[in-house]
Amino acid sequence: MFKLNFFWIFILFFFVFPMFKQWNLERMRVATIRKLEKKRGSRVITLIHRQESVGFLGVFARNYINIEDSEEILRAIRMTSSDTPIDLIVHTPGGLLLAASQIAAALNKHEAKVTVFVPHYAMSGGTLIALAADEIVMDRHAVLGPVDPQIGQYPAVSILKTVEEKPVAEIDDETLIMADISRKAIEQTCKFVVNLLVDNVPREEAERLAGILTEGRWTHDYPISSEEAAELGLFISTDIPEEICQVMRFYPQSGQRRPSVQYVPMPYHGTPNNNGIK
């Protein structure tokens, strides 16, 4: 009898409880998104990538922008009338250029206002998507990143620089081929960014911004702060709604045995007293 009870407890703990926990989390996500949609009169879409555990054994997998993401977002855009604003919450390290480009192009063609919210970071392909918006709203501590193409594990601009600095006789065929691909990739990405920006800024300004973001001026993981993005000429606001932060709370990082960050989860105003509040 004891063994039988232990078996059902095991099943409950490892299968039923995680499923119920995930279902409840999904329910709270949808409720929070609907609340935000009613407040802003918009379609809210999330593109949030976290490290997640897969299966009951807790194997970790890292997420990035992929084709499945672009298919889902394009489907959501098709389901949104042309006069309905779109609010996209982006939290991502980047991903496939094809997928990010599809999302950006679809957002850029949407007739009503498109706002991209960046609560923490939107790097690489995430920045490319943000450039398609009519307005980018960042937390004052959030960052964007360069959109310079990467060929394999190397920046395209670095491959070109290597070819330029060495005699052709000393360069192998594979490197020359990569240099040709790099040149095309930079030109294509720059042209695509210009097309995204030209609806919001004059073409000359769009070309200037596109050149800065694709020329390899920084390393690919360089964090562009909200202040620096505004100085560059991007259409940045830091007036991020509290509801965006509430949405992010329902996309937690997978739990670990020992949390690396802890704090009292409540707002403080001024100096906390002994009870943690003022």
QUIGI-V135337 format. One line per field, one symbol per residue. ss: DSSP state (@ for helix, = for strand, . for the rest). A space follows every 50 residues. Layout:
ss->???
This chain:
ss->.@@@@@@@@@@@@@@@@@@@@@@@@@@@@@@@@@@@@@@@.=======.. .===....===...=.@@@@@@@@@@@@......========..=.@@@@ @@@@@@@@@....=====..==..@@@@@@....====....==.....= =..==@@@@@@@@@@..@@@..@@@@@@@@@@@@@@@@@@@@@@@@@... ..@@@@@@@@@@@@.........==@@@@@@@...==....@@@@@@@@. ............................
